[in-house]
Structure formats: C-alpha cells, structure tokens
C-alpha cells in the first residue's frame, strides 16, 4: 500500500461542502468516485479540514492509501479526466505511512474576498461577497491586528462547534486592497488569516465583525473586549460563505517559522 498526498482546488458553489453527506453532492464524494474509477478500489480520502457549503479552496490537501502502482507523475492528469470541471487536482506525491492530511498540518491560511463599491464583478460573483457602501479600511486593519496571537475564540465560532477547546493561535492577519475597477466603481478586499487551526465558522464570523468595524458600527479596540467575553452574541454576523477560500496548508518544514 502507498500513501499518496494530493492538493486540489475547487469552486464550492455547486457543492454541499467537502465532507461526504447522504443524498448530497460534495467534494469528497467526487474525489472518491474518481479514485474508484481509476483504481477500482473503495478509497476514503482524509482532508486537511472540512469546508462548508459554498466555500472554495485553492490549496486543499488530502491523502489516501492505495494498492495501485500508477506512477505518481500520472495521478493528477488521470484524476482530472474523471473529475468535474470545477475541481482540479494539481499536485501528487508519495508521503510516509504516518502522514495524515489533518493531523500533520502545522498551519492553514484562509482568504476572504469582498468587493467594496457600487457594482459587483459578475464574473467573480461566486467568489466575492459584494458590499455596496464604503468601508473604513484603516479601522479594519487595526481591528484585524487584535486577532494575532493565542486567544480563546469562543466569541468567533458557531454555537454548534463541537471542539473540545476554542483556543487557537493566529500567526498572521492581513488585509490587501486591489485597485479600483473604474467601470464597476468598486475594488476587491482580501483578508488573509493564517493560524494553527480554525473553529466552525471562525473566519466568517471574524470577517462579519470586521465589516461592522468598517461600517463604523464598532471600534477596532472593541475586538479585544469581544475576545475576552467569550460570548458569540457579542461578535458580528457570519459572513457569506462564497467569499471564503482555503488558501494554503503548511506541513513540517514548509510551515513558516515552524
């Protein structure tokens, strides 16, 4: 048996998240179906983490065990010929038997994208949340810095979270703005969060709270009080799923400052 690790990108607009669910089409279901067609084996994949319905991935990582002896350099093309057009596997490698896509991960980066201004970009409507009124970017950047470090993120995760601990570490939190598109009178804002791990809806709730800061509904310094309170009711709304993307997963020596 070989342990194979793959990296996959997908547009999650047409899927009910990553994890297999009864009577629903998911990314995991599509990957396992393609693997079965390729190897005639019943293979279960293990991902670095679950993404919710409508959430995308640029660099989702998964691994699986197989007895197939297909050369490793042929796996991506073979898989892609059996996958729908909105799922693309772009890296495959042999990994040690003890490699586990979720447990071996050191850090993950998520990116949330919104378009701020008068008109949305119709070509990116599935990957950008449109906010039609101006936002105070400087205040949002100040608020974002409050999340860096180790914190209890109870205030910023869904009440349906089943995690034993809500303590997580954010290593990097940054905001980038693209130039204004003159014909749309709007511009894209990207929020990047890199952490040791993320709770259910954590990034989307952080973004929803940052939007309220940008709208002037709360001050940047209030974020520290919300974190300390450990009360979900004090944070902002959960931002729409389609703006979120699992950007990158880091393992071992590839993890910055690991």
Buried (B, 14 or more C-beta within 10 A) or exposed (E): EBBBBBBBBBBBBBBBBBBBBEEEEBBBBBBBEBBEEBBEEEBEBBBBBBBBBBBBBBBBBBBBBBEBEBEEEEBBEBBBEBBBEBBBBEEBBEBEEEBBBBEBBBBBBBBBBBBBBEEBBEEBEBBBBBBEEEBBBEBBBBBBBBBBEEBBBBBBBBEEBEBEEBBBBBBBBEBEEEEEBEEBEBBBBBBBBBBBBBBBBBBBBBBBBBBBBBBEEBEBEBBEEBBEBBEBEBBBEBBBBBBBBBBBBBBEEEBEEE
